[in-house]
Amino acid sequence: MKVHLVAVQAEIIPGAYRTSEVFAARVLELARKAVAGLPPGEARILAFPEAFALPLLFWWQTPELILRHTSALGAALEILKTRWQDALRTGVFSPAAFYHVRGLEAWPLYQSAFRQAAIETGSYLVAGSIFSPMTDFEPAHGNFASSKSAHNISLLFSPKGTVLSRVPKLELTSQEKKSWLAKGAWGSHVADTRLGKLATLICLDAFHDRWVEQADAAGAWLLVQPSANAARWNGPWSGDPKQVEGEVWLREGLAKKLYKRENLRYGINPMLNGGFYGLHFEGRSGVYAPNQVAALAEAPTGDAIVRAVAEIP
């Protein structure tokens, strides 16, 4: 069977997060571009970048001064000043209460926008990620936090718009640890679909052998790695400034991790680009096979659609 694999490289555009309508339109615009020209009826898997929905927590329906703030922490605390009663009701007595207030508010918009995109494009869709408590829904309570912690969470949608898995990030960067996020636990990272088993490992997770091994052992043929790399692609690598960030990423990334696996055959790595308060993200999105770059974005900045075709049994 032929499956189209698509990495959606996306730049952070502040104006696209100000209202529900413009966010949904931005998601749909990128999704439509991702499948433009693909033969009708042929299977396709789309993947958006890590933290794509994070700016919603800060910029959706907030004053202009939040957008202009010098730091994410300062902006979050500024929001909590006016929402302190809501923060107290969460029972979370740390700045992580911000995610319980704003993450839960943004969750329906995040879910709705990507559901619509999955349905309209007929795609299995990995919806980047958002920072939020793990959520649940029950008719009498609506959306609610199912724990006191907050995570970096990605959703996988079916072409029918159904959520197939809620995937928390397992390994946190130093920046994420400073941002009061908690590590997730292995569980929903491999989903059994009509296209076979699909694995999602968020950014740093896919550089850890043990998580790739578990995805492979669970029978996944595809590994999706939504990423947001806060470093200059052509600048010094954080692990060794004598090496170049992008060169290390390509050398040690999915192409290498897929090599000689029992089940894993392909990987999709969509990357976030642009500025978010004091952070600057860059990266060339790609589609990979074992020890092979199947397709790669031309530039490490701006929007891009990167596609390749997988042949699976």
FENUR-V245265 format. One record per residue. RES is the residue in three letters. SS is DSSP state (H for helix, E for strand, C for the rest). PHI is phi in radians with two decimals (NA if undefined). OMEGA is omega as a letter, one per 40 degrees, with the letter a starting at -180 (999 if undefined). Layout:
BEGIN
res->RES ss->SS phi->PHI omega->OMEGA
res->RES ss->SS phi->PHI omega->OMEGA
END
This chain:
BEGIN
res->MET ss->C phi->NA omega->i
res->LYS ss->E phi->-1.60 omega->i
res->VAL ss->E phi->-2.27 omega->i
res->HIS ss->E phi->-1.49 omega->a
res->LEU ss->E phi->-1.86 omega->a
res->VAL ss->E phi->-2.31 omega->i
res->ALA ss->E phi->-1.70 omega->i
res->VAL ss->E phi->-1.73 omega->i
res->GLN ss->E phi->-1.46 omega->a
res->ALA ss->E phi->-2.37 omega->i
res->GLU ss->E phi->-1.65 omega->i
res->ILE ss->C phi->-1.27 omega->i
res->ILE ss->C phi->-2.03 omega->a
res->PRO ss->H phi->-0.89 omega->a
res->GLY ss->H phi->-1.11 omega->a
res->ALA ss->H phi->-1.38 omega->a
res->TYR ss->H phi->-2.02 omega->a
res->ARG ss->C phi->-1.42 omega->i
res->THR ss->C phi->-2.37 omega->i
res->SER ss->H phi->-1.06 omega->a
res->GLU ss->H phi->-1.16 omega->a
res->VAL ss->H phi->-1.27 omega->i
res->PHE ss->H phi->-1.17 omega->i
res->ALA ss->H phi->-1.06 omega->i
res->ALA ss->H phi->-1.17 omega->i
res->ARG ss->H phi->-1.11 omega->i
res->VAL ss->H phi->-1.07 omega->a
res->LEU ss->H phi->-1.17 omega->i
res->GLU ss->H phi->-1.06 omega->i
res->LEU ss->H phi->-1.14 omega->a
res->ALA ss->H phi->-1.14 omega->i
res->ARG ss->H phi->-1.11 omega->i
res->LYS ss->H phi->-1.11 omega->a
res->ALA ss->H phi->-1.10 omega->a
res->VAL ss->H phi->-1.88 omega->a
res->ALA ss->C phi->-1.00 omega->i
res->GLY ss->C phi->1.50 omega->i
res->LEU ss->C phi->-1.27 omega->i
res->PRO ss->C phi->-1.05 omega->i
res->PRO ss->C phi->-1.01 omega->i
res->GLY ss->C phi->1.52 omega->i
res->GLU ss->C phi->-1.47 omega->a
res->ALA ss->E phi->-1.09 omega->i
res->ARG ss->E phi->-2.55 omega->i
res->ILE ss->E phi->-2.19 omega->i
res->LEU ss->E phi->-1.88 omega->i
res->ALA ss->E phi->-2.40 omega->i
res->PHE ss->C phi->-1.69 omega->a
res->PRO ss->C phi->-1.33 omega->i
res->GLU ss->C phi->-0.93 omega->i
res->ALA ss->C phi->1.12 omega->i
res->PHE ss->C phi->-1.01 omega->a
res->ALA ss->C phi->-1.62 omega->a
res->LEU ss->C phi->-0.97 omega->a
res->PRO ss->H phi->-1.04 omega->i
res->LEU ss->H phi->-0.99 omega->a
res->LEU ss->H phi->-1.10 omega->a
res->PHE ss->H phi->-1.75 omega->a
res->TRP ss->H phi->-1.92 omega->a
res->TRP ss->C phi->-1.34 omega->i
res->GLN ss->C phi->0.97 omega->i
res->THR ss->C phi->-2.12 omega->i
res->PRO ss->C phi->-1.12 omega->a
res->GLU ss->H phi->-1.03 omega->a
res->LEU ss->H phi->-1.12 omega->i
res->ILE ss->H phi->-1.17 omega->i
res->LEU ss->H phi->-1.09 omega->a
res->ARG ss->C phi->-1.58 omega->a
res->HIS ss->C phi->-1.10 omega->a
res->THR ss->C phi->-1.47 omega->a
res->SER ss->C phi->-2.56 omega->i
res->ALA ss->H phi->-1.15 omega->i
res->LEU ss->H phi->-1.09 omega->i
res->GLY ss->H phi->-1.07 omega->i
res->ALA ss->H phi->-1.14 omega->i
res->ALA ss->H phi->-1.10 omega->i
res->LEU ss->H phi->-1.17 omega->i
res->GLU ss->H phi->-1.11 omega->i
res->ILE ss->H phi->-1.15 omega->a
res->LEU ss->H phi->-1.14 omega->i
res->LYS ss->H phi->-1.02 omega->a
res->THR ss->H phi->-1.60 omega->a
res->ARG ss->C phi->-2.12 omega->a
res->TRP ss->H phi->-1.12 omega->i
res->GLN ss->H phi->-1.18 omega->i
res->ASP ss->H phi->-1.12 omega->i
res->ALA ss->H phi->-1.10 omega->i
res->LEU ss->H phi->-1.09 omega->a
res->ARG ss->H phi->-1.18 omega->i
res->THR ss->H phi->-1.25 omega->a
res->GLY ss->C phi->1.31 omega->i
res->VAL ss->C phi->-1.85 omega->a
res->PHE ss->C phi->-1.80 omega->i
res->SER ss->C phi->-2.78 omega->i
res->PRO ss->C phi->-1.02 omega->i
res->ALA ss->C phi->-1.09 omega->i
res->ALA ss->H phi->-1.02 omega->i
res->PHE ss->H phi->-0.97 omega->a
res->TYR ss->H phi->-1.19 omega->i
res->HIS ss->H phi->-1.27 omega->i
res->VAL ss->H phi->-1.40 omega->a
res->ARG ss->H phi->-1.44 omega->i
res->GLY ss->H phi->-1.10 omega->i
res->LEU ss->H phi->-1.15 omega->i
res->GLU ss->H phi->-1.20 omega->a
res->ALA ss->H phi->-1.41 omega->a
res->TRP ss->H phi->-0.95 omega->a
res->PRO ss->H phi->-1.06 omega->i
res->LEU ss->H phi->-1.17 omega->i
res->TYR ss->H phi->-0.99 omega->a
res->GLN ss->H phi->-1.16 omega->a
res->SER ss->H phi->-1.14 omega->a
res->ALA ss->H phi->-1.10 omega->a
res->PHE ss->H phi->-1.34 omega->i
res->ARG ss->H phi->-1.06 omega->i
res->GLN ss->H phi->-1.05 omega->a
res->ALA ss->H phi->-1.14 omega->i
res->ALA ss->H phi->-1.09 omega->a
res->ILE ss->H phi->-1.15 omega->a
res->GLU ss->H phi->-1.11 omega->a
res->THR ss->H phi->-1.63 omega->a
res->GLY ss->C phi->1.07 omega->a
res->SER ss->C phi->-2.06 omega->i
res->TYR ss->E phi->-1.32 omega->a
res->LEU ss->E phi->-2.36 omega->i
res->VAL ss->E phi->-1.61 omega->a
res->ALA ss->C phi->-1.56 omega->i
res->GLY ss->C phi->0.96 omega->i
res->SER ss->C phi->-2.78 omega->i
res->ILE ss->E phi->-2.40 omega->i
res->PHE ss->E phi->-1.72 omega->a
res->SER ss->E phi->-2.88 omega->i
res->PRO ss->C phi->-1.15 omega->i
res->MET ss->C phi->-1.11 omega->a
res->THR ss->E phi->-1.89 omega->i
res->ASP ss->E phi->-2.44 omega->i
res->PHE ss->E phi->-2.33 omega->i
res->GLU ss->E phi->-2.52 omega->a
res->PRO ss->C phi->-0.88 omega->a
res->ALA ss->C phi->-1.33 omega->a
res->HIS ss->C phi->-2.05 omega->a
res->GLY ss->E phi->1.22 omega->i
res->ASN ss->E phi->-1.30 omega->i
res->PHE ss->E phi->-2.60 omega->i
res->ALA ss->E phi->-1.32 omega->a
res->SER ss->C phi->-1.66 omega->i
res->SER ss->C phi->-2.74 omega->i
res->LYS ss->C phi->-1.52 omega->a
res->SER ss->C phi->-1.57 omega->i
res->ALA ss->C phi->-2.19 omega->a
res->HIS ss->E phi->-2.36 omega->i
res->ASN ss->E phi->-1.58 omega->a
res->ILE ss->E phi->-2.12 omega->i
res->SER ss->E phi->-2.06 omega->i
res->LEU ss->E phi->-1.95 omega->i
res->LEU ss->E phi->-1.95 omega->i
res->PHE ss->E phi->-1.87 omega->i
res->SER ss->C phi->-1.54 omega->i
res->PRO ss->C phi->-1.09 omega->i
res->LYS ss->C phi->-1.52 omega->i
res->GLY ss->C phi->1.54 omega->i
res->THR ss->C phi->-1.49 omega->i
res->VAL ss->E phi->-1.31 omega->a
res->LEU ss->E phi->-1.66 omega->i
res->SER ss->E phi->-2.77 omega->i
res->ARG ss->E phi->-2.06 omega->a
res->VAL ss->E phi->-1.92 omega->i
res->PRO ss->E phi->-1.55 omega->i
res->LYS ss->C phi->-1.22 omega->a
res->LEU ss->C phi->-1.71 omega->a
res->GLU ss->C phi->-2.11 omega->a
res->LEU ss->C phi->-1.79 omega->i
res->THR ss->C phi->-1.29 omega->i
res->SER ss->H phi->-1.07 omega->i
res->GLN ss->H phi->-1.14 omega->i
res->GLU ss->H phi->-1.18 omega->i
res->LYS ss->H phi->-1.11 omega->i
res->LYS ss->H phi->-1.24 omega->a
res->SER ss->C phi->-1.69 omega->i
res->TRP ss->C phi->1.12 omega->i
res->LEU ss->C phi->-1.56 omega->i
res->ALA ss->C phi->-2.01 omega->i
res->LYS ss->C phi->-1.13 omega->i
res->GLY ss->C phi->-1.55 omega->i
res->ALA ss->C phi->-2.03 omega->i
res->TRP ss->C phi->-1.05 omega->i
res->GLY ss->C phi->-3.12 omega->a
res->SER ss->C phi->-1.76 omega->a
res->HIS ss->C phi->-1.33 omega->i
res->VAL ss->E phi->-2.13 omega->a
res->ALA ss->E phi->-1.94 omega->i
res->ASP ss->E phi->-1.59 omega->a
res->THR ss->E phi->-2.12 omega->i
res->ARG ss->C phi->-1.20 omega->i
res->LEU ss->C phi->-1.72 omega->a
res->GLY ss->E phi->1.76 omega->a
res->LYS ss->E phi->-1.54 omega->a
res->LEU ss->E phi->-2.03 omega->i
res->ALA ss->E phi->-1.90 omega->i
res->THR ss->E phi->-2.13 omega->i
res->LEU ss->C phi->-2.22 omega->a
res->ILE ss->C phi->-1.42 omega->i
res->CYS ss->H phi->0.76 omega->a
res->LEU ss->H phi->-0.99 omega->a
res->ASP ss->H phi->-0.97 omega->a
res->ALA ss->H phi->-1.36 omega->i
res->PHE ss->H phi->-1.62 omega->i
res->HIS ss->C phi->-1.70 omega->a
res->ASP ss->H phi->-0.98 omega->a
res->ARG ss->H phi->-1.13 omega->i
res->TRP ss->H phi->-1.36 omega->i
res->VAL ss->H phi->-1.11 omega->i
res->GLU ss->H phi->-1.05 omega->a
res->GLN ss->H phi->-1.19 omega->i
res->ALA ss->H phi->-1.11 omega->i
res->ASP ss->H phi->-1.15 omega->a
res->ALA ss->H phi->-1.11 omega->i
res->ALA ss->C phi->-1.37 omega->i
res->GLY ss->C phi->1.67 omega->a
res->ALA ss->C phi->-1.21 omega->i
res->TRP ss->C phi->-1.69 omega->a
res->LEU ss->E phi->-2.18 omega->i
res->LEU ss->E phi->-2.06 omega->i
res->VAL ss->E phi->-1.78 omega->a
res->GLN ss->C phi->-2.19 omega->i
res->PRO ss->C phi->-1.13 omega->a
res->SER ss->E phi->-2.35 omega->i
res->ALA ss->C phi->-2.46 omega->a
res->ASN ss->C phi->-1.78 omega->a
res->ALA ss->C phi->-1.47 omega->i
res->ALA ss->C phi->-2.71 omega->i
res->ARG ss->C phi->-1.25 omega->a
res->TRP ss->C phi->-1.02 omega->a
res->ASN ss->C phi->-1.76 omega->i
res->GLY ss->C phi->-1.73 omega->a
res->PRO ss->E phi->-1.17 omega->i
res->TRP ss->E phi->-1.29 omega->a
res->SER ss->C phi->-1.11 omega->a
res->GLY ss->C phi->-1.38 omega->a
res->ASP ss->E phi->-2.87 omega->a
res->PRO ss->E phi->-1.06 omega->i
res->LYS ss->E phi->-1.36 omega->i
res->GLN ss->E phi->-1.85 omega->a
res->VAL ss->E phi->-1.66 omega->a
res->GLU ss->H phi->-0.86 omega->a
res->GLY ss->H phi->-1.12 omega->i
res->GLU ss->H phi->-1.15 omega->i
res->VAL ss->H phi->-1.16 omega->a
res->TRP ss->H phi->-1.00 omega->a
res->LEU ss->H phi->-1.26 omega->a
res->ARG ss->H phi->-1.27 omega->a
res->GLU ss->H phi->-1.80 omega->a
res->GLY ss->C phi->-1.49 omega->a
res->LEU ss->H phi->-1.05 omega->a
res->ALA ss->H phi->-0.98 omega->i
res->LYS ss->H phi->-1.26 omega->a
res->LYS ss->H phi->-1.15 omega->a
res->LEU ss->C phi->-1.43 omega->a
res->TYR ss->C phi->-1.12 omega->i
res->LYS ss->C phi->1.07 omega->i
res->ARG ss->C phi->-1.39 omega->i
res->GLU ss->C phi->-1.26 omega->a
res->ASN ss->C phi->-2.16 omega->a
res->LEU ss->C phi->-1.11 omega->a
res->ARG ss->C phi->-2.19 omega->a
res->TYR ss->E phi->-2.46 omega->i
res->GLY ss->E phi->-2.47 omega->i
res->ILE ss->E phi->-2.15 omega->a
res->ASN ss->E phi->-2.25 omega->i
res->PRO ss->C phi->-1.41 omega->a
res->MET ss->E phi->-2.20 omega->i
res->LEU ss->E phi->-1.44 omega->i
res->ASN ss->E phi->-2.38 omega->i
res->GLY ss->E phi->1.87 omega->a
res->GLY ss->E phi->-1.77 omega->i
res->PHE ss->E phi->-2.45 omega->a
res->TYR ss->C phi->0.91 omega->a
res->GLY ss->C phi->-1.48 omega->a
res->LEU ss->E phi->-1.77 omega->i
res->HIS ss->E phi->-2.31 omega->a
res->PHE ss->E phi->-1.82 omega->i
res->GLU ss->C phi->-2.49 omega->i
res->GLY ss->C phi->2.94 omega->i
res->ARG ss->C phi->-1.64 omega->i
res->SER ss->C phi->-1.18 omega->a
res->GLY ss->E phi->-2.67 omega->i
res->VAL ss->E phi->-2.09 omega->a
res->TYR ss->E phi->-2.29 omega->i
res->ALA ss->E phi->-2.16 omega->a
res->PRO ss->C phi->-0.98 omega->a
res->ASN ss->C phi->0.98 omega->a
res->GLN ss->E phi->-2.61 omega->i
res->VAL ss->E phi->-1.61 omega->a
res->ALA ss->E phi->-1.37 omega->i
res->ALA ss->E phi->-2.83 omega->a
res->LEU ss->E phi->-2.53 omega->i
res->ALA ss->C phi->-1.07 omega->a
res->GLU ss->C phi->-1.20 omega->a
res->ALA ss->C phi->-2.27 omega->i
res->PRO ss->C phi->-1.53 omega->i
res->THR ss->C phi->-2.36 omega->i
res->GLY ss->C phi->1.40 omega->i
res->ASP ss->C phi->-1.26 omega->i
res->ALA ss->E phi->-2.81 omega->i
res->ILE ss->E phi->-2.01 omega->a
res->VAL ss->E phi->-2.09 omega->a
res->ARG ss->E phi->-2.26 omega->i
res->ALA ss->E phi->-2.64 omega->a
res->VAL ss->E phi->-1.96 omega->i
res->ALA ss->E phi->-1.81 omega->i
res->GLU ss->E phi->-1.93 omega->a
res->ILE ss->C phi->-2.12 omega->a
res->PRO ss->C phi->-1.04 omega->999
END
